[in-house]
């Protein structure tokens, strides 16, 4: 899987407000309008690659730190730099990103205005609390990311060669727009499976659900108020493009 985005890149919600649905600027926004098929497709094109890359990156980070491949983490009551030579997981100043161990199973990733390395550096500030149990790691996010935040729980279970990543009310927020993830994905080197429900809230657009089935490739856009399916969408992972039709017309 190509690493096109930095570790904690935000979902690009700007696609909801481009002129695909008559929302090119604030004057064009109709209060509480239903999301259009073009807007839903634009969001899918951002969300699906992000979800897959984020899950893959988090699993890589957990493996790097807690399986001690780097030799940088130990179970003493101390803080050490987050390891990551030749990865995307370290800060430009190693003191700004540390793993702080509390005991045999509990630790914390601490970011202090960490500027990420890479071609598109971002700013991280806050903590990710980790509770480890054999190959399963519960991660509680409380992070400020650039001009937004990441909060909620992600559980990572490492396997060979696949990792399972589960989200519980995991919210990504930026500029008043939030995406809340619930569900489980299994990410393998060449494939992904599982299902996710993403609740999308954005100014000027009615809240909606994006039900992603990685097993079948189907993505259904649903009204959470009426539970009515609005669109059936198809995502092409090769080109990272999506196409939506009114529900029932496929």
N, C-alpha and C positions, 0 to 999 in steps of 0.2 A: 504494500500500500504506500503510495507516495505521500511524503510529508510536506504538503503544500502550506500548512498553517502552523503557527507557533502553538505551543502546548496549550495555553488557555485562551486562544483566540475566541472572541465573542461571535455569536451568530450575527451575520450581517442583516439586520432587520430593515435596512434601507430599501430592500427590494419590495417591501410592502407598500412603499409610498412613491415609487416611480410611476410613470404615466401609464402603466399597464391597466390601471383601473380608474383613471381619472383622478388620481391623487398626487399630482405633480407638486403641489404646494398646499399650505394650510388653507388657502381660500377655496381650494377645490374639494376639501374633505367634507363629505356628507356625514353628519354625526351618526354614529352607531350603524353604519351601513354594513351589509353582509359582505364578507370577503368574496372577491371574484375568483373565477377559475385561474386567470392569469396570475393574480397575486398569490394564490395557493401554490401554483407551480413554481413561482419565483422563490417562495419560502422553502419549498421542498429542495430546490437546487442548492440552497445554502445549508439547510438543516441536515440532510442525510449524509453528505460527506463529512460535515462537522462531527456528527454523532459517532460515525465510524472511526474517524481519526482521533477524536478525543478519547473514546474508549480504548483504542489501541495504545495511545500514548500513555494514558493512566496506568494500564497494565504493564507497559514497559517500564514506567517509572517505579512502580511497586516492586517489580522483579529486580530492577537495578539496585534499589536500596535494601530491600528486606531479604533477598536471597544472597546478599553480600558479595555479588560478583565484582563489585568495585573495590571491596575491601575497606570501604569508607564508613560503614555503619557498625556500631557495636551496641551491646545492651548495657552499657554503663550510663549512669545519670549525667549525661553531658550533651552538648550540642556540637555537631560536626557539619561541614558544608554539604549541601545536597550534591551528590556525585553526578557527573554527567559529561565528562570529556567525550567529544564526538557524539553527543546527543543534544536534544533541544531543551533539556530540563534544568539547566543551571543559569544562574544570574551572572551578569557581567562582573559583579563584585561578589565573590564567594561568601562574604560575611552577610550579604543581604538575603540569602536563602539557606536555611539550616534545618537539619533533622535533630530534634531535641527529644531524647529518650527519657521517659518517666519510669518505666519498669519493664519487665520481660515481655509484656504484650501491648503496652500503650506508648505512643510517641506522637510527635507533632511536627508537621512541616511548617516552619515559620518564615514568612516572607516580610521583609522590611523595606518597602519601596524598591523592590527588586526590578531591575530593568533586564528583561530577557535578552538573551543573545539571539542572533539570527538576522535575516534580511528585513523582518518586520517586527522590531522589538516592541514589546508591550510592558506595562507596569503592573506588578502584582504586589498586594499588601494585605496581610492577614494570615490566617492559619488554616491548615487542614489537619484535623485530629484523626489519628489512625489507631485502630484496635486490631491487632493481628491474632489469628487463630489458625495455626498450621499454614494452609495455602489460601486462606480467606482473609480479606482485609476490609474492615469497615472504615470508610473515610467520611468524616463530617466536614463539609466545606463552609468556611466563613471568610470569603475572599473578596476584596475589592479588585476589580480587573479593569484597567484603563478608566473609562467613565461609567463603568457598570459594576455588577457583582455576581458572584456565584455562591449559592447557599443550598444546603440540603445534603442528602446522604447518597454516596455511591459505594456499592460493595463490589470488590474485585475478587474473583476466585481464579487463581492461576492454574493452568493445565498445560499439557504438552501435546500438540502445539497451540491449542486454543485457550482463550481466556473468556470467562463469563463476567459481564459487567451489568449490575442491577442498579436502577435509579429509583429513589424514593423521594418524591417531592423535591427533586433537584431543579432549582430555579436559576435561570440565566436572565439577568435584567440589565437593560441598557436604554437610557433616554426614555423612560416611561413604558417601554415595551418589555414584556416578560414571556419567557418560554419555560414551562414546568414539565419535566420529564418524569414518567413513571413506567416501569417495565424492565425487561431483561433482554440483553443481547449476548450472543456467543460469537466472538470474533476470532476467526481462524486466518491463516496467512492469505488464503485466496477466496474466502467467503465469509458471510455473516448470516446468522439465523436469530430467531426470537421476535418478540413484538414489543413495541413502545407506544405509549400514548403521550402526545405532546400538547399541552394546553397553551394556546397562544392568545395573549392579551395585548392589544395595540390601540392607541388613540384613534378614534374615528371609525373603528372596525369592530363589529360584534365579536366577542370572544368565540373561539372555535377550537375544536380538537383535531389533531392530526394523528390518525391511527395508522401506524407503520407496521406492516407485516414483512419482515425480512425473509421469511420462508417462501412466500409466494411473490414478493415484489409489489404487492398491492398496497396502495396508500389511500385511505378513505378520509375525507374531510367531513366532520360531523358538527352539528350545532349542539353544544352541551345543554342548552336550555330545552330544546324540543327532542333531542336525541335523534334528529332527522339527518340522515346522510345527505350531504350537499353535492359532493363531487367524488368521482373515482379517478385516481391519478396513477400514472405509470412513470416510473423513474428508470432511466437508462444509465447504469453505473459507468459504462464505458465512456460516454460523453458527458456525464453528470448533468443531464437535462431531464426535465419532467414535463408531462402533458396531462391536463385535467379535462374531464368531460362531466357534464351534469350527471349525477348518480342515476343509474339505470339505462344510460345511453351507450355504454360500452358493450 
